């Protein structure tokens, strides 16, 4: 008998994806800037309350557009956490920037804001903050630092759609912000992204950069008789096939996030006694953060992390670690041009385990994982204590 595997992620349809796809023939438009692209754009502006939004083919594309918009040049410095996906840094390295990595906060897996100002120099151009697991950084503090030092603030909110800082949605604090709609995210279209714009001066140019550096948007509005190359750019737009899928997800976004939060909270209740027994740490949620249930992770003693991962996988539970910190990666060392001792980043990245979390997981699956944890920790004994 083949045992059922509890998989890590299972992308799911929200309801109208196939119906929307079938309606594309009605509009006879399959590339970017069509009916569903406009519907997604309107949804983001209305619901997130950003000044403008551009649908792109990935969060990576949104970050690359951001780097062009703030005019990153060789030698400019950009401050960001090391514990993030490669695109956060790569977008700026492509324009010649030097990356300045910041260590983690001791309670969250977000950047330690208290370390930012001491790393600001005359060459610093921007701060890129990442809301890990959909959990906000302290944005009052980081916005104040950016304004005081006349720096651009960019929110990498790839994991944070509909998460809030206090009473405002993430993605509305930075000059620019980025969302991911990759299939591993709460809201997805296979692969896609969005650039949110809160600084009005970037609105027109962002559209040009997204459309290969052309004034095609003005042409579509009949403001010019033909469109031509006017600026830097690339083919960043999201096609209508993906946009039709995404729109179905967006109109169900609050329902999807609420379902994920229920699963997240069930995990927390089931695992809480492990924390009280000092066998693991559970996610810390600051009072100011209203998160979206994107990731449920645990922090265990780094000496046992790999043994626990192997134990879970042998028992058909697909639990995973996460990023290799960028400052430790081969190209990260070249891009930063600096040696780092980011103690907490190294410790947390070697201690984290992400649990399966998707809309199809059952409470019985989570209870099974809990029982496996009990078995593992009983075998490890005091070696597992933090």
C-alpha positions in Angstrom: 0.0 0.0 0.0 1.4 3.4 -1.0 1.3 5.9 1.8 -0.3 9.3 1.1 2.3 12.1 1.0 1.5 15.4 2.7 2.8 17.7 0.1 4.3 21.2 0.8 2.2 23.3 -1.7 -0.8 22.6 -3.9 -1.9 25.5 -6.1 -5.7 25.6 -6.3 -8.4 27.1 -8.5 -10.5 29.8 -6.9 -13.6 29.2 -9.1 -13.8 31.1 -12.3 -10.4 30.6 -13.8 -11.6 28.3 -16.6 -14.7 30.5 -17.3 -12.5 33.6 -17.6 -10.1 31.7 -19.9 -12.9 30.6 -22.2 -14.1 34.2 -22.4 -10.8 35.4 -23.9 -12.1 34.6 -27.4 -14.8 37.2 -26.9 -12.1 39.9 -26.4 -9.8 38.5 -29.1 -6.8 39.8 -27.1 -4.1 37.5 -25.6 -1.1 39.7 -25.0 -0.7 42.2 -22.2 -2.9 45.3 -21.5 -6.2 43.6 -22.3 -9.5 43.4 -20.5 -8.4 41.1 -17.6 -5.1 43.0 -17.1 -7.2 46.2 -16.6 -9.6 44.4 -14.2 -6.6 43.1 -12.1 -5.1 46.6 -12.1 -8.4 48.2 -10.9 -8.7 45.5 -8.2 -5.3 46.3 -6.8 -5.8 50.0 -6.8 -9.2 49.8 -5.2 -8.4 47.1 -2.6 -4.8 47.7 -1.7 -5.2 51.5 -2.1 -2.0 52.2 -3.9 -1.9 55.1 -6.4 -1.2 52.9 -9.4 -0.5 49.3 -10.2 1.2 47.6 -13.2 0.7 43.9 -13.9 4.0 42.2 -14.9 5.2 38.7 -15.6 6.8 38.1 -12.2 7.8 39.8 -9.0 11.3 39.7 -10.4 10.2 41.9 -13.3 8.6 44.4 -10.8 11.8 44.6 -8.9 13.8 45.2 -12.0 11.5 48.0 -13.1 11.9 49.5 -9.6 15.7 49.6 -10.0 15.3 51.4 -13.3 12.8 53.9 -12.0 15.0 55.0 -9.1 17.8 55.3 -11.6 20.3 52.9 -10.0 23.8 53.4 -11.4 27.1 51.6 -10.9 28.4 52.3 -7.4 25.1 53.1 -5.8 24.4 51.2 -2.6 21.1 49.4 -1.7 20.3 48.2 1.8 18.3 45.0 2.2 18.2 41.8 4.3 20.4 38.9 3.3 17.6 36.5 4.1 15.5 36.9 1.0 15.0 35.5 -2.5 17.8 36.2 -5.0 15.6 38.5 -7.1 15.5 41.1 -4.3 19.2 41.7 -4.8 19.6 40.7 -8.4 17.3 43.4 -9.8 19.7 46.1 -8.4 22.9 44.3 -9.1 21.9 44.2 -12.8 22.0 48.0 -12.7 25.5 48.0 -11.1 24.5 48.5 -7.4 26.5 47.3 -4.5 24.3 45.4 -2.0 24.6 46.1 1.7 23.1 43.2 3.7 21.5 43.7 7.1 21.1 41.0 9.8 17.7 39.8 11.1 15.7 41.0 14.0 16.0 38.5 16.9 12.2 37.9 17.1 11.2 37.8 13.5 12.7 36.8 10.2 12.6 40.4 9.0 15.4 42.9 8.7 16.7 44.5 11.9 15.7 48.1 11.4 18.0 49.3 14.2 21.0 48.3 12.0 20.0 50.4 9.0 21.2 53.9 9.8 24.8 52.8 10.7 25.0 51.3 7.2 23.9 54.4 5.3 26.6 56.2 3.4 26.8 59.0 0.8 26.4 56.2 -1.9 23.2 54.8 -0.4 20.3 55.1 -2.9 17.5 52.9 -1.4 16.3 50.6 1.3 14.5 47.5 0.2 12.4 45.9 3.0 11.1 42.3 2.8 7.9 41.3 4.7 8.9 37.7 5.3 6.0 35.2 5.5 3.6 38.1 5.1 4.6 39.5 8.5 5.2 43.3 8.4 8.4 45.1 9.5 7.9 48.2 11.7 7.1 50.5 8.9 6.8 53.7 11.0 10.5 53.4 11.8 11.7 52.4 8.4 9.7 55.2 6.6 11.1 57.7 9.1 14.7 56.5 8.3 14.1 56.7 4.6 12.7 60.2 4.7 15.3 61.5 7.1 18.1 60.3 4.8 16.3 61.1 1.5 16.3 57.5 0.4 13.9 55.6 -1.8 11.9 52.9 0.0 10.9 49.8 -1.8 8.7 47.1 -0.3 9.3 43.5 -1.5 5.9 42.3 -0.5 6.1 39.2 -2.6 4.6 37.1 0.2 2.3 39.7 1.7 -0.8 40.4 -0.3 -3.6 41.7 2.0 -1.3 41.7 5.0 -1.4 44.9 7.0 0.8 47.2 9.1 -1.6 48.5 11.7 -4.6 49.6 9.5 -2.9 49.9 6.1 -2.1 47.3 3.6 1.5 46.4 2.9 2.6 47.7 -0.5 1.3 51.2 0.3 4.2 52.5 2.3 7.2 52.5 -0.1 7.7 54.7 -3.1 7.3 51.3 -4.9 6.3 47.9 -3.9 6.1 44.4 -5.5 3.8 41.4 -5.3 4.3 37.9 -6.5 1.6 35.8 -8.1 3.8 32.7 -8.4 2.0 29.4 -7.8 3.7 29.1 -4.4 1.9 32.3 -3.2 -1.5 32.8 -1.6 -2.9 34.4 -4.8 -1.4 33.0 -8.0 -1.7 32.7 -11.8 1.1 30.2 -12.3 3.6 32.9 -12.5 3.1 36.7 -12.4 3.6 39.8 -10.4 2.6 43.4 -9.8 4.4 46.7 -9.3 2.6 49.0 -6.9 3.4 52.7 -7.3 2.8 55.2 -4.4 5.1 57.9 -5.7 3.2 59.7 -8.5 6.3 60.8 -10.3 7.0 57.1 -11.3 3.6 56.3 -12.8 4.1 57.3 -16.5 7.6 56.1 -16.7 6.8 52.7 -15.2 4.3 52.0 -18.0 7.0 52.9 -20.6 9.6 50.6 -19.0 7.1 47.8 -18.8 6.3 48.1 -22.5 9.9 47.7 -23.8 10.7 51.3 -23.3 8.1 52.5 -25.8 5.2 55.0 -25.4 2.7 52.3 -26.4 0.4 53.3 -23.6 0.0 56.8 -25.1 -0.6 55.2 -28.5 -3.3 52.9 -27.1 -5.0 56.0 -25.6 -4.6 57.7 -29.0 -2.4 60.5 -27.6 0.2 59.8 -30.3 -0.2 58.6 -33.9 2.4 55.8 -33.5 4.5 54.5 -30.7 8.3 54.3 -30.6 11.3 53.7 -28.4 11.6 56.5 -25.8 13.4 55.0 -22.7 14.9 51.9 -21.1 12.6 48.9 -20.8 11.9 45.3 -21.6 9.0 42.9 -22.2 7.7 42.9 -18.6 3.9 42.7 -19.2 1.6 40.0 -17.9 -0.3 38.3 -20.8 -4.1 38.0 -20.8 -4.1 34.3 -20.3 -2.4 34.7 -16.9 -4.4 37.8 -16.1 -7.7 36.0 -16.7 -6.6 33.4 -14.2 -5.3 35.9 -11.7 -8.5 38.0 -11.7 -10.5 35.0 -10.5 -8.0 34.6 -7.7 -8.0 38.3 -6.7 -11.8 38.5 -6.3 -11.5 35.5 -3.9 -8.4 36.8 -2.2 -9.9 37.7 1.2 -11.6 34.3 1.3 -8.4 32.5 0.4 -6.3 34.4 3.0 -8.9 33.7 5.7 -8.8 30.0 4.9 -5.0 30.0 5.1 -5.1 31.9 8.4 -7.4 29.2 9.9 -4.9 26.5 8.9 -2.0 28.6 10.2 -3.8 29.1 13.6 -4.6 25.4 13.8 -0.9 24.6 13.3 0.0 27.1 16.0 -2.5 25.5 18.6 -1.2 22.0 17.8 2.5 23.0 18.1 2.3 25.5 21.0 3.3 22.9 23.6 6.5 22.2 21.7 7.5 25.8 22.3 6.6 25.7 26.0 8.8 22.5 26.2 11.7 24.5 24.5 11.8 22.1 21.6 11.1 24.8 19.0 10.2 28.4 18.5 7.0 29.4 16.6 6.5 32.5 14.5 6.5 35.8 16.3 3.7 38.1 15.2 4.2 41.8 16.3 1.2 43.6 17.5 1.3 46.0 14.5 1.2 43.1 12.0 -2.0 41.7 10.5 -0.6 38.9 8.4 -2.1 36.6 5.7 -1.1 33.1 6.8 1.4 32.6 3.9 4.0 30.5 5.7 3.9 28.4 8.9 7.5 27.8 10.0 9.2 26.5 13.1 12.7 27.2 14.5 14.6 24.3 16.0 18.1 23.7 17.2 20.3 23.9 14.2 22.1 20.7 15.2 18.9 18.7 14.7 17.2 20.6 11.8 18.4 18.3 9.1 17.6 15.2 11.1 14.1 16.4 11.6 13.7 17.3 8.0 14.9 13.8 6.9 12.6 12.2 9.5 9.5 14.0 8.3 10.3 13.3 4.6 10.9 9.6 5.3 7.4 9.7 6.9 5.9 11.3 3.8 5.7 14.8 5.1 7.2 17.3 2.6 8.6 19.9 5.0 11.3 22.2 3.7 14.0 24.7 4.7 14.1 28.1 3.0 16.7 30.5 1.5 20.4 30.2 1.6 21.3 33.7 2.8 22.5 35.8 -0.1 25.7 36.9 1.7 26.7 33.3 1.9 25.9 32.4 -1.8 28.7 32.4 -4.4 27.4 35.3 -6.4 26.1 37.2 -3.3 29.7 37.5 -2.1 30.7 39.1 -5.5 27.7 41.4 -5.7 28.1 42.8 -2.2 31.9 43.1 -2.4 32.1 42.9 1.4 32.5 40.1 4.0 29.7 39.8 6.5 29.2 38.3 9.9 25.4 38.2 10.1 25.0 36.0 13.1 21.2 35.8 13.4 20.7 35.4 9.7 23.1 32.4 9.7 21.5 30.9 12.8 17.9 31.3 11.7 18.5 30.1 8.1 20.1 26.9 9.5 17.3 26.3 12.0 14.1 27.0 10.0 11.6 24.4 8.8 8.6 25.3 6.8 5.5 23.2 7.2 3.1 22.1 4.4 0.4 24.8 4.1 -2.2 25.0 1.3 -6.0 25.0 1.0 -6.3 21.3 0.5 -4.4 20.3 3.7 -6.6 18.7 6.4 -6.6 19.0 10.1 -5.9 15.3 10.3 -2.7 15.9 8.2 -1.5 18.5 10.7 -2.3 16.2 13.7 -0.3 13.5 11.9 2.6 15.9 11.6 2.3 16.7 15.3 2.4 13.0 16.3 5.5 12.6 14.2 7.1 15.5 15.9 6.3 14.0 19.3 7.9 10.7 18.2 11.0 12.5 16.9 11.5 14.7 20.0 11.1 11.7 22.3 14.0 10.0 20.4 16.2 13.1 20.5 15.5 13.8 24.2 17.5 16.7 25.7 19.5 17.1 22.5 16.5 18.8 20.9 16.1 21.5 23.6 16.8 25.0 22.5 
